[in-house]
Each structure stands twice: as C-alpha cells, then as structure tokens.
Amino acid sequence: MAMYSKTVKIINKTGLHARPAANFCREAVVFESDIAIADARDETRVGNAKSVISVMAMGLSKGTEMVITANGDDEEAAVEALAALAENGFGEEE
C-alpha cells in the first residue's frame, strides 16, 4: 500500500507546543493508519503523530513546514484531517 503525505505550514504564533500538540495527537489517534510528522527542512527528523511527547520534541515553530505522512487503510483521511487542523492553527485562538 502506498503512503499518503502532505506538507503544511505551522501558522500559530507559538508553534507546536503542548496544547496544539495535544490537539493534534487527539485527532491522530482516531485513525488506524500509522502517522508520522517530519520537519520539511530535514525529513530525517521524524516524530510519531500519535505521541504528544514525540510531537513536542520536534520543536516545530511558526513558519516551519511540516510533512504529515500516513500509511494504512485511512491514510488519506488521516492526513487531510491533520493538515486541516494545522492549517487552522491547531484549534488555538490567536
């Protein structure tokens, strides 16, 4: 099965810190697919999208491009849902 991925820009001013990371992971665990995130500047830096600690450890700040990749039966739905969440600032108010 092929993987599905999409690149999105982090737009919220505080980046992917505790609260947005928790919101992101809460959405990710809904899906069966394996989901990873990577820093588009260095795609060897990969985090597990279902782990808050892993997501926070990525240290992704505002303006950083993040690659979301999923592999599994619901991979496209997973990536699109997580990309939409990122594009909306992870549910945080500005």
C-alpha positions as a Markdown table, in Angstrom:
| # | Residue | x | y | z |
|---|---|---|---|---|
| 1 | Met | 0.0 | 0.0 | 0.0 |
| 2 | Ala | 1.3 | 3.4 | -0.9 |
| 3 | Met | 1.7 | 6.1 | 1.7 |
| 4 | Tyr | -0.1 | 9.5 | 1.5 |
| 5 | Ser | 1.6 | 12.7 | 2.6 |
| 6 | Lys | 1.0 | 16.5 | 2.6 |
| 7 | Thr | 3.1 | 19.5 | 3.6 |
| 8 | Val | 1.6 | 22.2 | 5.7 |
| 9 | Lys | 3.0 | 25.4 | 7.3 |
| 10 | Ile | 2.7 | 25.9 | 11.1 |
| 11 | Ile | 0.8 | 29.2 | 11.4 |
| 12 | Asn | 0.0 | 29.6 | 15.1 |
| 13 | Lys | 2.4 | 32.1 | 16.8 |
| 14 | Thr | 3.6 | 29.7 | 19.5 |
| 15 | Gly | 4.3 | 26.8 | 17.1 |
| 16 | Leu | 3.6 | 23.2 | 18.0 |
| 17 | His | 3.8 | 23.4 | 21.8 |
| 18 | Ala | 1.9 | 21.5 | 24.5 |
| 19 | Arg | -1.7 | 22.4 | 23.8 |
| 20 | Pro | -1.6 | 22.3 | 20.0 |
| 21 | Ala | 0.5 | 19.1 | 20.2 |
| 22 | Ala | -2.2 | 17.5 | 22.4 |
| 23 | Asn | -5.0 | 18.7 | 20.0 |
| 24 | Phe | -3.0 | 17.2 | 17.0 |
| 25 | Cys | -2.4 | 13.9 | 18.8 |
| 26 | Arg | -6.0 | 13.7 | 19.9 |
| 27 | Glu | -7.1 | 13.9 | 16.3 |
| 28 | Ala | -4.3 | 11.5 | 15.1 |
| 29 | Val | -5.3 | 8.6 | 17.4 |
| 30 | Val | -8.8 | 8.5 | 15.8 |
| 31 | Phe | -7.2 | 6.9 | 12.7 |
| 32 | Glu | -5.9 | 3.4 | 12.3 |
| 33 | Ser | -3.1 | 4.3 | 10.0 |
| 34 | Asp | 0.5 | 4.8 | 11.2 |
| 35 | Ile | 1.0 | 8.6 | 11.1 |
| 36 | Ala | 4.3 | 10.4 | 11.2 |
| 37 | Ile | 5.4 | 14.1 | 11.0 |
| 38 | Ala | 8.7 | 15.4 | 9.8 |
| 39 | Asp | 10.3 | 18.8 | 9.6 |
| 40 | Ala | 10.3 | 19.7 | 5.8 |
| 41 | Arg | 13.8 | 21.2 | 6.2 |
| 42 | Asp | 15.2 | 17.9 | 7.5 |
| 43 | Glu | 12.9 | 14.9 | 6.7 |
| 44 | Thr | 15.2 | 12.6 | 8.7 |
| 45 | Arg | 13.8 | 14.2 | 11.9 |
| 46 | Val | 10.6 | 12.2 | 12.2 |
| 47 | Gly | 8.0 | 12.1 | 15.1 |
| 48 | Asn | 5.1 | 9.8 | 15.9 |
| 49 | Ala | 2.0 | 11.9 | 15.3 |
| 50 | Lys | 0.1 | 9.9 | 18.0 |
| 51 | Ser | 2.6 | 10.8 | 20.8 |
| 52 | Val | 2.4 | 14.2 | 22.4 |
| 53 | Ile | 6.0 | 13.9 | 23.6 |
| 54 | Ser | 7.2 | 12.9 | 20.2 |
| 55 | Val | 5.3 | 15.8 | 18.5 |
| 56 | Met | 6.6 | 18.3 | 21.1 |
| 57 | Ala | 10.1 | 17.0 | 20.8 |
| 58 | Met | 10.1 | 18.0 | 17.1 |
| 59 | Gly | 10.2 | 21.7 | 18.2 |
| 60 | Leu | 8.3 | 22.9 | 15.2 |
| 61 | Ser | 7.8 | 26.7 | 15.3 |
| 62 | Lys | 5.7 | 29.2 | 13.5 |
| 63 | Gly | 6.6 | 29.3 | 9.8 |
| 64 | Thr | 8.1 | 25.8 | 9.8 |
| 65 | Glu | 6.8 | 23.4 | 7.1 |
| 66 | Met | 5.7 | 20.1 | 8.5 |
| 67 | Val | 5.3 | 16.9 | 6.4 |
| 68 | Ile | 2.4 | 14.7 | 7.6 |
| 69 | Thr | 2.6 | 11.1 | 6.3 |
| 70 | Ala | 0.3 | 8.2 | 6.9 |
| 71 | Asn | 0.3 | 4.6 | 5.9 |
| 72 | Gly | -2.8 | 2.4 | 6.3 |
| 73 | Asp | -6.4 | 2.0 | 5.3 |
| 74 | Asp | -7.5 | 5.5 | 6.2 |
| 75 | Glu | -4.2 | 7.3 | 5.3 |
| 76 | Glu | -5.7 | 9.9 | 3.1 |
| 77 | Ala | -8.5 | 10.9 | 5.5 |
| 78 | Ala | -5.9 | 11.0 | 8.4 |
| 79 | Val | -3.5 | 13.3 | 6.5 |
| 80 | Glu | -6.3 | 15.6 | 5.3 |
| 81 | Ala | -7.8 | 15.9 | 8.7 |
| 82 | Leu | -4.5 | 16.6 | 10.4 |
| 83 | Ala | -3.5 | 19.0 | 7.7 |
| 84 | Ala | -6.8 | 20.9 | 8.1 |
| 85 | Leu | -6.2 | 21.1 | 11.9 |
| 86 | Ala | -2.7 | 22.5 | 11.3 |
| 87 | Glu | -3.9 | 25.0 | 8.7 |
| 88 | Asn | -6.4 | 26.3 | 11.3 |
| 89 | Gly | -3.8 | 26.8 | 14.0 |
| 90 | Phe | -4.4 | 23.5 | 15.8 |
| 91 | Gly | -7.7 | 24.9 | 17.3 |
| 92 | Glu | -5.9 | 27.8 | 19.1 |
| 93 | Glu | -7.3 | 31.3 | 19.2 |
| 94 | Glu | -4.8 | 34.0 | 18.0 |
